[in-house]
């Protein structure tokens, strides 16, 4: 059995060493392709492998077509919008993610970015505190739940909206107030932290109308995906509402323009770094390797995201 670790942006060494240990202990061969710069390198590497572990790497229909022996792809991370699910499903290739393994890292970054912005990007001058402010959690999944808990730790009043979690008890046991609509969340909260996946339904769903509803001085925090933002709408609302701020871990396509136009009211990390902690690397990497071994040895498919 041949397992490919394909990471254009490599894991910390301790994490890739962990993958090797698990894969080789199971009696499989590990092939590593790191820091590749051209798609052709990936197409060549996948030719004879049975399994692939990826991070943000793109597993397109072309990659799937080139991988004649492929049985499973594990995205070491939460979002799997970088895998062509339809192409994988058509060939009955199992696609999994490793939910929850990097959530704490992302949640810490979301809170850190809020404070960074509240303190004027750590430049001299009078800032503000997040204590006592209203925090809206847009999607109450693995990351959203931790941001909610940390927000409460900072003395924020926490609200959440997630149409797939309708049992109010889920929120109330965490001291979080559920709201009935996404509009209500954005109208109420001084900070909205976005944790929705990028899907056909959510892409560009955070638009001018929604953002216009935010209260004076509000801040939007995006550690999810750039695709969920309607960038034209964001630019328009930032131009009209000079009190609003936007901070993101995933630079917008038009980030250079946003930075030029709105200066201190916008911030993007230089490169997506939500999951870039040693701890999250190790958690996600080991989970990915273990899931592959469990799949081949026991048919375990708990984290499969495509069905047929
Ligand atoms: P998750 O799967 O645990 O939670 C996603 C939540 O979104 C679920 O509770 C689901 O019910 C909810 N949801 C789906 N569609 C929705 C909609 N239309 N409106 C409101 N809620 C909706 O995922 P997670 O681990 O919490 O991660 C959230 C997202 O963050 C991922 O999809 C990924 O894109 C992104 N992410 C980014 C980084 C980073 O490095 N910045 C790292 C991990 C995850």
Boltz pocket constraint, residues with backbone or C-beta under 6 A from the ligand:
constraints:
  - pocket:
      binder: B
      contacts: [[A, 77], [A, 78], [A, 79], [A, 80], [A, 99], [A, 100], [A, 102], [A, 103], [A, 106], [A, 138], [A, 139], [A, 140], [A, 141], [A, 142], [A, 143], [A, 144], [A, 161], [A, 162], [A, 163], [A, 164], [A, 165], [A, 194], [A, 195], [A, 196], [A, 197], [A, 198], [A, 201], [A, 202], [A, 223], [A, 224], [A, 225], [A, 249], [A, 272], [A, 273], [A, 274], [A, 275], [A, 276]]
      max_distance: 6.0
